[in-house]
Each structure stands twice: as C-alpha cells, then as structure tokens.
Amino acid sequence: MFILDHNGQEPLYKQLYKQIRARVLSGKMPAHSKLPSVRDLAAELATSRNTGDGAYQELAAEGYIYSRERSGYFVSALDHHTTPLAVKHAPRKQSRPPEPLPAYQYDFHPARLDPASFPAAQWRSCFLECLRESSREFSQYGDLSGDWGLRSNLQQYLEHSRGVICEPEQIIICAGLQQSLDLVAHLLRAEHATVAVEDPGYHLPRAVFRNNLFGIVPIAIGPGGIGLEALRASDCTIAYVTPSHQLPMGYVMPVANRLNLIDWAGTGDKLIIEDDYDSELRYHGKPIPSLQGLRPDGNIIYMGTFSKVLSPALRLSYMVLPRPLLAGFRMLYRDYFSTVSLLEQKTMAKFMAQGYWERHVRRMRIIYQKKHDAMLEAINRHFGSRAEIVGQGAGLHVVLQLPGETPGETEIIRTAAEHGINLFPFSGTCATAAPATTSLLLGFGGMDAAEIGQGIAKLSKITGNIQCNTGQ
Ligand SMILES: Cc1ncc(COP(=O)(O)O)c(C=O)c1O
C-alpha cells in the first residue's frame, strides 16, 4: 500500500517512485516479484494512470524494475550488499549562498568600473547575431589559441592603437592575466627559474609565478620604471613590468629605459612580460606606445585585457607571444582547449568589427576622465597640502601619499570602513616592506563625480580626525 500526499509539493509520480525504490532497495519487494499493473495502481491510489506509468518508467530506466512483454513490471535482482540500504537520508544541511559583500557607500577599489557603462544593447545584438550565424561552431571545441576572427581584429587594433607589431597567429585569447601568466609560466619553467617583479607592483604575478615554483625577486621601481641596475645585478631571466602605466604608482617608463630594458632581455635569452592592462585610459596627451612595438622581434611577451574598459566579469584578455615561443607553446598545449567561451569571443570579434569597440573606448575615456578630474579636484580641495597625488592622468586610480606623521594604513582602512568607505590596501602591492609614507590607492571608476567628492571629503575628515585623536 502506497500513501501519496495529493496536496504536497512533490509530483505524485515522484512520491510513488521513491516509495517503490525504497522497498526494492530494502528487499521488502523481493527480486522478480510482480508489481501491480498501472491500471490497478491508478484505482488503488485514486490517481490517473500517468502517475503509475511515470514512476515505473523512471524506475525501469534506472534499473530497479524491468518489464516483460504483455506481463507487466517486475522487481530487478539487486545485490543488496552493494546497494545503498540507507534510504532514509539524514536531513541535508541547507547550504547557504555566500554572504553578500558589504555594500559601501563609497567604494574606492581600483578595479571598479562605471556600473552603468557596459554597452549592453550593442553587446546583445552582436551576441544574438553570433548565435544565428555560428550555431554549427558551437557544437565543437574552438582553437586553443582562440577565435581567428577575434585574433585578426585584435592584431589590427593593437597595431594602430598600441603600436604592437605581430601576426594574428601570435595572439592567444585568454581568460584574464592569471591564465596568461600560468600558461607562460609552464612554458618557461624548463629554462627559467627566477622572475623580477616591480615593487610596489601588482600582486597577482607574484602569486602566479610563486605557485609555479619560480623564485621571485622584487625590484624597486621609481619614476623611470623598474630599477635597471638592480635588475642587471639579479639572477632573473624574466622581468614582469607595467611600463605604460605602472601599477600602482602610475609611472611611465621613459623610452631610454625601455630600450635599456630591451637590451637587458637581448643578452642571454631573457624575457620581458609587458602588462599593458589599461593603456586605453590616458587622459592627457597621446597614448604611450607599447614596449613590444619598439622591438617586435625581441623577447617580449605582450599582455592586454578587456577588463578595464569593457568588463572584468567577461574574463577576456589576450597575449602576444614572440615567434620563437610559438612552436613550444603549441607543443606543450597540444592537448588543451581554449578556456574562453567561443560565444563571447565571437561576440567580441563582432563588437570590434562593427566599430562598437573603438566608440566604446572613446566614450569610456571621456567618462573616466571626468571621474579622474573630480577625484583630483576633491583631493586638492579637502586634503590640500596634507597630501600628494601620484600617478594622475591615466587609468582608474591615483595614489595619495600622506607625508609626515600620519596614521597607518590599517587604522585608516578600518576607520574608513566604519564610515562606509572601501579602500584597497596599498600595502597589498608591496612585495617587501610597507612604504615609508602612508599611501592610499584610490580607485574612481565605480563612483560618479558627486560620490567621489563626498567620499574624499569624508576620507579627509577621517584621516584628519585620526591624526588629532592620536595627538599628532
Ligand atoms: C596590472 C594589472 N594587470 C592586469 C589586470 C587584470 O587583468 P584581467 O582582468 O585580464 O585578469 C589588472 C587588474 O586589476 C591589473 O591591475
């Protein structure tokens, strides 16, 4: 006798399926015993025949019962030593979604983009066109190096906007810098052991190379970029640099130093990894051409991303490998597939081909320049001579140095958070010691001009108050 809850949430056939399955598993229904016919079940349970039919079909598909032509359904012979007898499951712990991140009224995180700027309408139309045109391709794995159309469009874009000279076959589409660096680290592991990184600098390359068992040598940076003397004196054979907009200090490496760095790489199979992550966003003067363009046949791996101008959530980036690395790359990764969605790649290719990308870049430059200017104006107004701005004129952040005896970063970040302000710790970029001067990394991408002004006013008050309270 089966008991069904006609008012329950679970479909009747599912309830019946579970009860029969439990009896089969527990041995209460012996092997090869006959089950009631669908018609008898329907009469007994006062349900439609679909209920019994649905339950039997599912049980038969999973092998609990079998059917014999014109005889009905029978219980399968199960090995009760190996079948799970514990059909009564312990109540499942309800897994909870992760806690939402705290919502700050003023978010100065340097990787935030303008929340309203994603070109959703154009992206949607490109996406739908790709779906219509390329549905056959979506039944296959794509090329390891990425969609050819996107690589061709990128080659042209990089050449005219960044002076990068390469062929599409040298471009690899990746899912962010982390993946590009991982691929490169595996590729170079056999012949290289130690990587020079900028200090302060982006923390991610340190983590990726360390996880790939490379030695890391932090090299101090100055307005001229990575310290070339220290680099030459080190045993590093790879240098990771951000020459067009150093992260976090915003320095632009002068051309003389670029040429010296290229010469360093030219002596004895060394390599430069050029991370050109946000060079579309330069607000005054001409964009700084890439290092790669100075020596296209040099040992330079060029990396770029769509995360700063379009969206970091798309996870769409690229790298340009020097020709001598291509054969090794193809060999090492011959069994790999591209990890970037082909649909997103094709959409991006179309977005570029239809001219949306260039227009979007121009629009973003205007939007972020306004935010940048609002940030400078607010800092000057509220901090005045208490602070010095470093790295203005490009990108999505500036560095605010608070010279003199100011409170430390930890205290400022904690107090700011209590007042609804999110700050990314500048010390996170320091590979060795914390900076001698308290420094704040202030992103402006995620807020509008008014919020930037209010946030800076509040931050200025907070740092001033901490100073007063600590008697400084
Ligand atoms: C220096 C630098 N390079 C690269 C990236 C990000 O690249 P992606 O989003 O493509 O991983 C960032 C992100 O903040 C960055 O600061």
The ligand as an SDF file (V2000), in Angstrom:
LIG
                    3D

 16 16  0  0  0  0  0  0  0  0999 V2000
   48.3780   45.4580  -13.5400 C   0  0  0  0  0  0  0  0  0  0  0  0
   47.1570   44.6880  -13.9200 C   0  0  0  0  0  0  0  0  0  0  0  0
   47.2030   43.8310  -14.9470 N   0  0  0  0  0  0  0  0  0  0  0  0
   46.1100   43.1170  -15.3040 C   0  0  0  0  0  0  0  0  0  0  0  0
   44.9290   43.2370  -14.6100 C   0  0  0  0  0  0  0  0  0  0  0  0
   43.6770   42.4550  -14.8680 C   0  0  0  0  0  0  0  0  0  0  0  0
   43.6160   41.7130  -15.9310 O   0  0  0  0  0  0  0  0  0  0  0  0
   42.4880   40.6210  -16.1370 P   0  0  0  0  0  0  0  0  0  0  0  0
   41.1950   41.1260  -15.5990 O   0  0  0  0  0  0  0  0  0  0  0  0
   42.5040   40.4540  -17.6010 O   0  0  0  0  0  0  0  0  0  0  0  0
   42.9280   39.4160  -15.3800 O   0  0  0  0  0  0  0  0  0  0  0  0
   44.8450   44.0980  -13.5490 C   0  0  0  0  0  0  0  0  0  0  0  0
   43.5780   44.1950  -12.8100 C   0  0  0  0  0  0  0  0  0  0  0  0
   43.3450   44.9440  -11.9510 O   0  0  0  0  0  0  0  0  0  0  0  0
   45.9840   44.8450  -13.1890 C   0  0  0  0  0  0  0  0  0  0  0  0
   45.9250   45.6780  -12.1530 O   0  0  0  0  0  0  0  0  0  0  0  0
  1  2  1  0
  2  3  1  0
  2 15  2  0
  3  4  2  0
  4  5  1  0
  5  6  1  0
  5 12  2  0
  6  7  1  0
  7  8  1  0
  8  9  2  0
  8 10  1  0
  8 11  1  0
 12 13  1  0
 12 15  1  0
 13 14  2  0
 15 16  1  0
M  END
$$$$
